[in-house]
Amino acid sequence: MKALWQRYLDGIPEYLARHYWWAYLSPPGVWFFDHRPVINLILFGQYQAILNEVMRRYETAPSPRTLQLTCAYGALTPTLIRSAAAGELHLMDAAAIQLRAARRKIPADARLPFLARMNAESLAYADKSFNTVILFFLLHELPPDARTRTLDEALRTLKPGGRVLIADYGPITRSHVLHRIPLLRALLETLEPFLREFWHADLDASLMASAARNSLQLKACAETAIFRGFYRVREYRAQEQLHNTR
């Protein structure tokens, strides 16, 4: 007899179906978690602050082509669509149910984004396709190898001069009260099985390594810490590496 999560393995990465079927793939879970009060509760009341900071950075410059790398619960997609900075918006996800949920949130009078079902670890977009790539609370949900491949793909599809915007958990510290509560930490690590490793990962080093593999130079811009660093929004700017031909 199949385990419940195996019923969702229709083109879905194994780790996603195994660990997140209840929140990301089942119809009741998708309906429940895509409500603003629920999202805000999960993020300790910080959802709007995180979204505002992503949009503040996004709107500092026009983006003729933007990739939202996987769907996100909440208002990110419709907010991007309404942004004056946005040109052509592409939204991809491995789960058809998530793309349908995103489609329902798009205002009837808005220009539709390009929706595509694909795995973030193996994108079907051409090299250097996008001016902006946005990863909104994605990286902590990925096993380390999948995270590396996803970052490689994000930077492969980024144009020189483009930018990557990342919103996610900040690194674990001994000073933040939520990091010091063992029961809460254990609960989060149970619900998010890859969070513990992500808390200890060096995000800058991972991005720089992916940039080097894609012949890009990457500059980390100032980080915005939210909720005393429990969450953070990070921006990276890219330029093509200059090769010495001598």
C-alpha positions in Angstrom: 0.0 0.0 0.0 1.4 3.4 -1.0 2.1 6.0 1.7 -0.2 9.0 1.4 2.6 11.3 0.1 3.3 9.0 -2.8 0.0 9.8 -4.3 1.3 13.2 -5.1 4.4 12.1 -7.1 3.0 13.2 -10.4 6.1 15.0 -11.7 6.7 16.4 -8.2 10.2 16.2 -6.6 10.3 13.4 -4.1 11.3 15.6 -1.2 8.5 18.0 -1.9 5.8 15.2 -2.0 7.3 13.4 1.1 7.6 16.4 3.4 5.2 19.0 2.2 2.3 17.2 0.6 0.0 18.3 3.4 0.7 22.1 3.0 1.6 22.4 -0.6 0.0 19.7 -2.7 -3.3 18.6 -1.0 -6.3 20.8 -2.0 -7.4 21.3 1.7 -3.9 22.4 2.6 -3.5 24.8 -0.3 -6.9 26.4 0.5 -6.1 26.7 4.2 -2.6 28.1 4.0 -3.3 30.6 1.3 -5.1 33.0 3.7 -3.4 36.1 4.9 -4.1 35.6 8.7 -2.7 32.1 8.5 0.4 33.2 6.6 0.9 36.1 9.1 0.6 33.7 12.0 3.2 31.3 10.6 5.6 34.3 10.1 5.0 35.7 13.6 3.1 38.7 12.3 5.9 39.7 9.9 4.4 38.9 6.5 3.5 42.4 5.4 6.9 43.8 6.5 8.7 41.1 4.4 6.5 41.6 1.4 7.0 45.4 1.6 10.7 45.1 1.7 10.8 42.8 -1.3 8.7 45.2 -3.3 10.7 48.2 -2.1 13.8 46.7 -3.5 12.0 45.4 -6.6 10.7 48.8 -7.5 14.0 50.6 -7.4 14.5 49.8 -11.1 12.3 48.7 -14.0 12.4 44.9 -14.7 11.5 44.1 -18.3 11.4 40.4 -17.5 10.9 39.0 -14.0 10.9 35.4 -12.9 9.1 34.5 -9.7 10.8 31.2 -8.9 7.9 29.0 -7.6 4.6 30.2 -6.3 4.2 31.7 -2.9 1.2 31.8 -0.6 -0.2 35.3 -0.1 -0.1 38.5 -2.2 3.3 38.4 -3.8 2.2 37.5 -7.3 -0.7 40.0 -7.6 1.5 42.7 -6.0 4.2 42.1 -8.6 1.6 42.3 -11.4 0.4 45.7 -10.1 3.9 47.1 -9.7 4.9 49.9 -12.1 8.4 48.3 -12.2 7.2 45.1 -13.7 7.2 44.3 -17.4 6.8 40.6 -18.4 6.2 38.4 -15.4 7.0 34.6 -15.5 5.8 32.3 -12.7 6.8 28.7 -12.5 6.2 25.9 -10.1 6.5 22.1 -10.0 2.9 21.7 -8.7 -0.1 22.3 -11.0 -2.3 23.0 -8.0 -0.1 25.9 -6.9 -0.2 27.4 -10.4 -4.0 27.2 -10.4 -4.1 28.9 -6.9 -1.9 31.7 -8.2 -4.0 32.1 -11.3 -7.1 32.6 -9.1 -5.5 35.5 -7.3 -4.8 37.5 -10.4 -7.2 40.4 -10.9 -9.5 40.0 -13.9 -8.4 43.2 -15.5 -4.7 42.5 -15.0 -2.2 41.3 -17.6 -1.7 37.6 -17.1 1.8 36.4 -16.2 3.3 33.5 -18.1 2.6 30.4 -16.0 4.7 27.3 -16.5 5.0 24.0 -14.7 8.6 23.0 -14.2 11.1 22.0 -11.5 13.2 24.9 -10.1 16.3 22.6 -10.3 16.0 22.3 -14.1 14.4 25.3 -15.7 13.4 25.3 -19.3 14.3 29.0 -19.8 17.2 30.1 -21.9 20.4 31.4 -20.4 20.3 35.1 -19.5 16.6 35.4 -19.8 15.5 37.6 -16.8 16.4 41.0 -15.3 15.1 39.9 -11.9 14.7 36.5 -10.2 12.7 36.4 -7.0 12.9 33.5 -4.4 10.3 34.1 -1.7 10.6 31.6 1.2 11.8 28.8 -1.1 15.4 28.0 -0.2 14.7 26.8 3.4 12.3 24.2 1.9 15.0 22.6 -0.2 17.5 19.9 0.6 21.1 21.1 0.2 21.7 19.5 -3.2 18.4 20.7 -4.5 19.2 24.2 -3.2 22.5 24.3 -5.0 20.9 23.2 -8.3 18.1 25.8 -7.9 20.6 28.6 -7.2 22.6 27.5 -10.3 19.5 27.7 -12.4 18.4 31.0 -11.0 21.8 32.5 -11.9 22.0 30.7 -15.3 18.8 32.5 -16.3 19.8 35.9 -14.9 21.0 38.5 -17.3 24.3 40.4 -16.5 23.3 43.5 -14.7 20.3 41.7 -13.3 19.4 41.1 -9.7 18.3 38.3 -7.4 15.9 39.0 -4.5 15.7 36.5 -1.7 13.3 36.6 1.3 13.8 33.8 3.8 14.9 32.9 7.3 18.0 34.6 8.7 20.9 32.6 10.2 20.4 31.1 13.6 21.9 33.1 16.5 22.2 32.8 20.3 20.6 36.2 20.8 17.2 35.9 19.2 14.6 34.8 21.7 12.9 32.4 19.2 16.2 30.7 18.5 16.6 30.1 22.3 13.3 28.3 22.8 14.1 24.6 22.3 10.5 23.5 22.0 9.7 26.2 19.3 12.9 25.4 17.5 12.1 21.7 17.5 8.6 22.4 16.2 9.9 24.5 13.3 12.5 21.9 12.4 9.8 19.2 12.4 7.5 21.1 10.1 10.4 22.4 8.0 12.8 19.4 7.8 15.5 21.3 5.9 15.4 24.5 8.0 18.0 23.4 10.5 20.7 23.0 7.8 19.6 26.2 6.1 19.9 28.1 9.4 23.6 27.2 9.5 24.3 27.6 5.7 26.3 30.4 4.3 23.9 31.9 1.8 26.5 34.4 0.4 29.0 31.7 -0.2 26.4 29.5 -1.9 25.4 32.4 -4.2 28.9 33.3 -5.1 29.8 29.7 -6.0 26.7 29.5 -8.2 27.7 32.8 -9.8 31.2 31.5 -10.6 29.8 28.4 -12.2 27.7 30.7 -14.5 30.6 33.1 -15.3 29.0 35.9 -13.3 30.3 38.3 -10.7 27.8 38.8 -7.9 27.7 41.7 -5.5 25.7 41.3 -2.3 23.8 44.4 -1.5 22.8 45.5 2.0 20.7 43.0 3.9 17.5 44.0 5.5 16.9 42.2 8.8 13.3 41.7 9.8 12.0 40.7 13.3 15.6 41.2 14.6 17.1 39.0 12.0 14.7 36.0 12.3 13.9 36.8 8.7 15.9 38.7 6.1 15.6 40.1 2.6 18.8 39.9 0.5 19.6 41.4 -2.9 22.4 40.4 -5.2 23.5 42.2 -8.4 25.2 40.4 -11.2 27.6 41.3 -14.0 29.4 39.1 -16.5 32.9 38.1 -15.5 35.7 39.8 -17.4 38.1 37.1 -18.8 41.7 37.9 -19.3 42.6 37.1 -22.9 46.3 37.8 -22.6 
